[in-house]
Amino acid sequence: MPHPAPTNLSAVLDRIRAWARANDWKPATLARKAGIAEVVTRSMTTDAWSPSSTSIRAMEGLIPADWREGDPVPAKQDEAA
C-alpha cells in the first residue's frame, strides 16, 4: 500500500532531503538533476532552507510519488546522470 503524501511544507522538504541522502547526492547534484540553480539547494541541510514553490515542484518531480524515507531507491534513479 502506498504511503500517504506529505501534508505540510516541513514534511515535503524532509522528503526531498531524504531522497538526496538516499541517492548520496550533494546539494549541487540535486539542483542539477532538478534543473534549478545550485544556490537553491546550498542551505538544504539547515532549518532556514526555504526554496520557492517552483523549485520544490522541480525537486519533487525527481521522486517517485510513493517513495518515502527508508524505501529502496528505484534502480533507474541509482544510475549516474
C-alpha positions as CSV (number, residue, x, y, z in Angstrom):
1,M,0.0,0.0,0.0
2,P,1.5,3.4,-1.0
3,H,2.5,5.8,1.8
4,P,0.4,9.0,2.2
5,A,1.8,12.1,0.6
6,P,3.4,14.7,2.9
7,T,0.9,17.2,4.1
8,N,2.9,20.2,5.1
9,L,6.0,22.1,3.9
10,S,8.3,20.7,6.5
11,A,7.4,17.1,5.5
12,V,7.9,17.9,1.8
13,L,11.3,19.4,2.5
14,D,12.3,16.5,4.7
15,R,11.2,14.1,1.9
16,I,13.4,16.0,-0.6
17,R,16.4,15.8,1.8
18,A,15.8,12.1,2.4
19,W,15.7,11.5,-1.4
20,A,19.0,13.3,-1.8
21,R,20.6,11.3,1.0
22,A,19.2,8.0,-0.3
23,N,20.9,8.8,-3.6
24,D,24.0,10.1,-2.0
25,W,23.6,13.4,-3.8
26,K,25.3,16.6,-2.7
27,P,23.1,19.7,-2.8
28,A,24.6,20.7,-6.1
29,T,23.8,17.3,-7.6
30,L,20.1,17.6,-6.5
31,A,20.0,21.1,-8.1
32,R,21.5,19.9,-11.4
33,K,19.2,16.9,-11.6
34,A,16.1,19.1,-10.8
35,G,17.2,21.7,-13.3
36,I,17.3,24.5,-10.8
37,A,20.1,26.9,-9.7
38,E,22.6,25.5,-7.2
39,V,22.1,28.4,-4.9
40,V,18.6,27.0,-4.2
41,T,19.9,23.9,-2.5
42,R,23.0,25.3,-0.8
43,S,21.2,25.6,2.6
44,M,19.1,22.5,2.3
45,T,20.6,20.9,5.4
46,T,19.6,23.8,7.6
47,D,16.2,24.8,9.1
48,A,16.4,28.1,7.2
49,W,16.1,26.4,3.8
50,S,13.1,28.0,2.0
51,P,13.0,27.1,-1.7
52,S,10.3,28.6,-3.9
53,S,7.3,26.5,-4.9
54,T,8.6,26.2,-8.4
55,S,11.9,24.8,-7.1
56,I,10.1,22.4,-4.7
57,R,8.0,21.1,-7.6
58,A,11.1,20.5,-9.7
59,M,12.8,18.6,-6.9
60,E,9.7,16.6,-6.1
61,G,9.5,15.7,-9.8
62,L,12.6,13.6,-9.3
63,I,11.0,11.5,-6.5
64,P,8.5,8.6,-7.2
65,A,5.1,9.6,-5.8
66,D,5.0,6.6,-3.4
67,W,8.7,6.8,-2.2
68,R,9.3,7.5,1.5
69,E,12.5,7.7,3.5
70,G,13.7,4.2,4.2
71,D,12.3,2.8,1.0
72,P,14.9,1.5,-1.5
73,V,15.8,3.8,-4.4
74,P,14.4,2.5,-7.7
75,A,17.1,1.1,-9.9
76,K,16.6,3.8,-12.6
77,Q,17.5,6.5,-10.0
78,D,20.6,4.7,-9.0
79,E,22.2,5.4,-12.3
80,A,24.6,8.4,-12.5
81,A,23.4,11.1,-14.8
